[in-house]
């Protein structure tokens, strides 16, 4: 989960301290996505989180992951080549820009990656296709996150 | 169905009834922009060179032409065009890009039947089934399909 420098940082710290197991996080996210806050609070209570903190956590998760986003069509040349998912930063994937890319009839969300098999080649991974070089992608949209709560 | 008076690509494709690996292979070539290889594959299936060229052009224009994503409101979704058991394989259903929380997927609107009395409209996001009312954002995928050029004799 990415860190930012605003009030939300405390919640990040709180989540770090809690070290919730993956299934618990998945379930909480499921409830948050489905706007079933009471269920999420119940689950956090089982993890010994107070109701006040639970509300803070839920509000944070909702703001970070459920606020409106915009899809902006860009040119292949506008892809930020500095923003590449490298093998060594695989775990920081959330900090790398996600694009919506189209290759023939495949339309999928993906990140720009370094092709580990061919030095210098930039590729997108789409479903079960072999890695698709950037140049062969037909259309590309940048997924812009608008966190309206921070405006 | 293509309305071109001289060449009906859809009818020809239907007549050919190509095996799945052949179709996938041709798709692969078209996506990879290796149109010569796609034409060759059609010729190997008994299609004339001229028709192979037209078929590749048709598929390229129909499925690889530019598309547009238009953000719409949930209540603007056409709830009359729904994927169900009868039209499961239909490619004519409108496709949407839907977002629920951090998940974003392409999906048609589908009907989920709990029992004979209760039906619900849902989108499939990967392995999750999300009721239409719980979707956060939705974009309509608009295909700007160009018709195969008329080639009047």
Interface residues (C-beta under 8 A of the other chain):
Chain A: X29 X30 X32 X33 X34 X35 X65 X66 X68 X69 X70 X71 X73 X100 X102 X103 X104 X105 X106 X107 X108 X109 X136 X138 X139 X141 X143
Chain B: X27 X30 X31 X32 X33 X63 X64 X66 X67 X69 X71 X95 X97 X99 X100 X101 X102 X103 X104 X106 X128 X130 X134 X136 X137 X139 X141
